[in-house]
Amino acid sequence: MQLSRWWELGDPCAWTGQGRGTRRMSPATTGTFLLTVYTIFSKVHSDRNVYPSAGVLFVHVLEREYFKGEFPPYPKPGEISNDPITFNTNLMGYPDRPGWLRYIQRTPYSDGVLYGSPTAENVGKPTIIEITAYNRRTFETARHNLIINIMSAEDFPLPYQAEFFIKNMNVEEMLASEVLGDFLGAVKNVWQPERLNAINITSALDRGGRVPLPINDMKEGVYVMVGADVPFSSCLREVENPQNQLRCSQEMEPVITCDKKFRTQFYIDWCKISLVDKTKQVSTYQEVIRGEGILPDGGEYKPPSDSLKSRDYYTDFLITLAVPSAVALVLFLILAYIMCCRREGVEKRNMQTPDIQLVHHSAIQKSTKELRDMSKNREIAWPLSTLPVFHPVTGEIIPPLHTDSYESTNMPLMQTQQNLPHQTQIPQQQTTGKWYP
């Protein structure tokens, strides 16, 4: 089965649908005299009609149990069918739903909910919603149509509207009939109106709120707008006094006397309550003066002729290629003249350079040349400064170790004592006694 319901408080006795018949419930059963209207559908493949009122909250539940009959059962007999089912809803002929209608389904194992507040512009126009169910196990689909016939309300819109922000609820929890009925009952006890309607419900995420952390059972928060036919009570007006406004500016909870009537089930952020009095709002509507809808006469339209004249592209060629090429050639000639014909020369440079700088430059150049010549000849003698001068043991002066024909490339960088001539051998002491092999 699918259930559709819309919420208003009115007649002390409520009617609720039971199959094809109805039964009247007593005031003791309805509690706060909540009028709940149910429309129950059968499982035939036909369009379903609902009749919500403009300006009153409309809720339509897409029950998974109803669509399970459209899909084949499990292959094993005796197993409980618990297929994951998701829904897609859209206005017939369009990819999305109407602007006033929202849809939510948390998981594929929970029911989907269509909810929103119909507007007066849609009164008398049937809205056909295509509902497509997807079975995520078998990948089969089932489609049904929901025809929403919006009716005009007698006192739409209600002149006094209040919007509450409930911190400890998610939108799908607030849409439950029992929870929403308890909230409207608490509001009625505080406000004491003769007529009270739930106008709209909006998730805090749709208002720019943040996704709560998955700790301590934190909730997203819900904005619930209700309307009544009597002015706001003194309790609801307490949030507007200067003391509570100061506490709200300091991020402190205001002192509200009737908060205890909600605290048992609902945690209301009184700093975010909004009270709207439609009777004091000045209408800004301006009547639109429509013209004749006829454009001024611009003469007879003359289309272009069929025979087109040939076009000469020689001028375009000159402008596009010849002119840039000529400019580039002139710039090239100027640069060549500067680079090749305006050189000063070495003689002019030397005449303008001081003599001391030329001497230093000549000396550096001569030394560089000598080093390059020495690097080419590897057979010259090593400098004496790199050879030992004194004998390491006797202290005598050692003559040079190499002659002119000595190959200096094979000489080690550091000579050992065995390589040195005139080396005095130091006698080693031998231990006396027997020697055992």
ChimeraX attribute file (.defattr): number of C-alpha atoms within 10 A of each C-alpha:
attribute: neighborCount
match mode: 1-to-1
recipient: residues
	/A:1	15
	/A:2	18
	/A:3	17
	/A:4	22
	/A:5	22
	/A:6	24
	/A:7	23
	/A:8	22
	/A:9	22
	/A:10	16
	/A:11	13
	/A:12	15
	/A:13	18
	/A:14	19
	/A:15	17
	/A:16	17
	/A:17	15
	/A:18	11
	/A:19	11
	/A:20	9
	/A:21	7
	/A:22	11
	/A:23	10
	/A:24	11
	/A:25	14
	/A:26	13
	/A:27	14
	/A:28	10
	/A:29	12
	/A:30	16
	/A:31	13
	/A:32	19
	/A:33	20
	/A:34	25
	/A:35	21
	/A:36	19
	/A:37	18
	/A:38	18
	/A:39	20
	/A:40	18
	/A:41	18
	/A:42	12
	/A:43	11
	/A:44	8
	/A:45	11
	/A:46	11
	/A:47	13
	/A:48	18
	/A:49	18
	/A:50	21
	/A:51	18
	/A:52	24
	/A:53	22
	/A:54	24
	/A:55	24
	/A:56	25
	/A:57	23
	/A:58	25
	/A:59	23
	/A:60	21
	/A:61	19
	/A:62	23
	/A:63	16
	/A:64	22
	/A:65	14
	/A:66	13
	/A:67	21
	/A:68	18
	/A:69	11
	/A:70	16
	/A:71	16
	/A:72	10
	/A:73	16
	/A:74	14
	/A:75	8
	/A:76	7
	/A:77	8
	/A:78	8
	/A:79	9
	/A:80	9
	/A:81	13
	/A:82	14
	/A:83	18
	/A:84	16
	/A:85	25
	/A:86	21
	/A:87	21
	/A:88	14
	/A:89	20
	/A:90	18
	/A:91	17
	/A:92	15
	/A:93	9
	/A:94	10
	/A:95	9
	/A:96	15
	/A:97	18
	/A:98	15
	/A:99	10
	/A:100	11
	/A:101	17
	/A:102	17
	/A:103	19
	/A:104	14
	/A:105	15
	/A:106	11
	/A:107	11
	/A:108	17
	/A:109	13
	/A:110	14
	/A:111	18
	/A:112	22
	/A:113	23
	/A:114	17
	/A:115	24
	/A:116	23
	/A:117	22
	/A:118	26
	/A:119	18
	/A:120	16
	/A:121	10
	/A:122	15
	/A:123	17
	/A:124	12
	/A:125	11
	/A:126	16
	/A:127	19
	/A:128	20
	/A:129	23
	/A:130	21
	/A:131	18
	/A:132	17
	/A:133	23
	/A:134	21
	/A:135	20
	/A:136	13
	/A:137	11
	/A:138	14
	/A:139	10
	/A:140	13
	/A:141	16
	/A:142	16
	/A:143	15
	/A:144	17
	/A:145	20
	/A:146	20
	/A:147	16
	/A:148	19
	/A:149	20
	/A:150	22
	/A:151	20
	/A:152	19
	/A:153	15
	/A:154	9
	/A:155	11
	/A:156	14
	/A:157	18
	/A:158	22
	/A:159	16
	/A:160	18
	/A:161	23
	/A:162	19
	/A:163	19
	/A:164	20
	/A:165	24
	/A:166	26
	/A:167	17
	/A:168	18
	/A:169	23
	/A:170	18
	/A:171	21
	/A:172	18
	/A:173	13
	/A:174	23
	/A:175	21
	/A:176	13
	/A:177	14
	/A:178	10
	/A:179	15
	/A:180	17
	/A:181	24
	/A:182	18
	/A:183	17
	/A:184	21
	/A:185	20
	/A:186	18
	/A:187	20
	/A:188	17
	/A:189	13
	/A:190	18
	/A:191	18
	/A:192	17
	/A:193	18
	/A:194	12
	/A:195	16
	/A:196	26
	/A:197	23
	/A:198	26
	/A:199	26
	/A:200	20
	/A:201	24
	/A:202	19
	/A:203	20
	/A:204	21
	/A:205	14
	/A:206	10
	/A:207	10
	/A:208	8
	/A:209	11
	/A:210	11
	/A:211	12
	/A:212	12
	/A:213	10
	/A:214	8
	/A:215	7
	/A:216	6
	/A:217	8
	/A:218	14
	/A:219	18
	/A:220	18
	/A:221	25
	/A:222	25
	/A:223	24
	/A:224	22
	/A:225	20
	/A:226	23
	/A:227	25
	/A:228	23
	/A:229	17
	/A:230	16
	/A:231	14
	/A:232	19
	/A:233	12
	/A:234	12
	/A:235	13
	/A:236	20
	/A:237	11
	/A:238	18
	/A:239	22
	/A:240	15
	/A:241	10
	/A:242	10
	/A:243	12
	/A:244	19
	/A:245	17
	/A:246	14
	/A:247	15
	/A:248	17
	/A:249	11
	/A:250	9
	/A:251	10
	/A:252	12
	/A:253	15
	/A:254	21
	/A:255	13
	/A:256	14
	/A:257	11
	/A:258	16
	/A:259	18
	/A:260	11
	/A:261	13
	/A:262	17
	/A:263	10
	/A:264	8
	/A:265	15
	/A:266	19
	/A:267	16
	/A:268	20
	/A:269	17
	/A:270	21
	/A:271	19
	/A:272	14
	/A:273	18
	/A:274	14
	/A:275	19
	/A:276	14
	/A:277	13
	/A:278	13
	/A:279	10
	/A:280	8
	/A:281	8
	/A:282	7
	/A:283	7
	/A:284	6
	/A:285	6
	/A:286	6
	/A:287	6
	/A:288	6
	/A:289	6
	/A:290	6
	/A:291	6
	/A:292	6
	/A:293	6
	/A:294	6
	/A:295	6
	/A:296	6
	/A:297	6
	/A:298	6
	/A:299	6
	/A:300	6
	/A:301	6
	/A:302	6
	/A:303	6
	/A:304	7
	/A:305	6
	/A:306	6
	/A:307	6
	/A:308	7
	/A:309	6
	/A:310	6
	/A:311	6
	/A:312	8
	/A:313	9
	/A:314	9
	/A:315	9
	/A:316	10
	/A:317	11
	/A:318	12
	/A:319	12
	/A:320	11
	/A:321	10
	/A:322	13
	/A:323	11
	/A:324	11
	/A:325	12
	/A:326	11
	/A:327	10
	/A:328	11
	/A:329	11
	/A:330	11
	/A:331	10
	/A:332	11
	/A:333	11
	/A:334	10
	/A:335	12
	/A:336	12
	/A:337	11
	/A:338	10
	/A:339	10
	/A:340	8
	/A:341	9
	/A:342	9
	/A:343	10
	/A:344	8
	/A:345	8
	/A:346	8
	/A:347	9
	/A:348	10
	/A:349	9
	/A:350	12
	/A:351	9
	/A:352	8
	/A:353	11
	/A:354	9
	/A:355	11
	/A:356	9
	/A:357	10
	/A:358	12
	/A:359	11
	/A:360	11
	/A:361	11
	/A:362	12
	/A:363	11
	/A:364	11
	/A:365	11
	/A:366	12
	/A:367	11
	/A:368	11
	/A:369	12
	/A:370	10
	/A:371	10
	/A:372	11
	/A:373	11
	/A:374	11
	/A:375	10
	/A:376	8
	/A:377	8
	/A:378	12
	/A:379	14
	/A:380	14
	/A:381	14
	/A:382	17
	/A:383	7
	/A:384	11
	/A:385	7
	/A:386	9
	/A:387	15
	/A:388	16
	/A:389	14
	/A:390	12
	/A:391	17
	/A:392	14
	/A:393	12
	/A:394	10
	/A:395	9
	/A:396	11
	/A:397	11
	/A:398	15
	/A:399	12
	/A:400	11
	/A:401	11
	/A:402	12
	/A:403	10
	/A:404	10
	/A:405	9
	/A:406	14
	/A:407	14
	/A:408	15
	/A:409	12
	/A:410	7
	/A:411	11
	/A:412	8
	/A:413	9
	/A:414	9
	/A:415	11
	/A:416	8
	/A:417	12
	/A:418	8
	/A:419	8
	/A:420	14
	/A:421	10
	/A:422	11
	/A:423	13
	/A:424	12
	/A:425	8
	/A:426	7
	/A:427	6
	/A:428	6
	/A:429	6
	/A:430	6
	/A:431	7
	/A:432	6
	/A:433	6
	/A:434	6
	/A:435	6
	/A:436	4
	/A:437	3
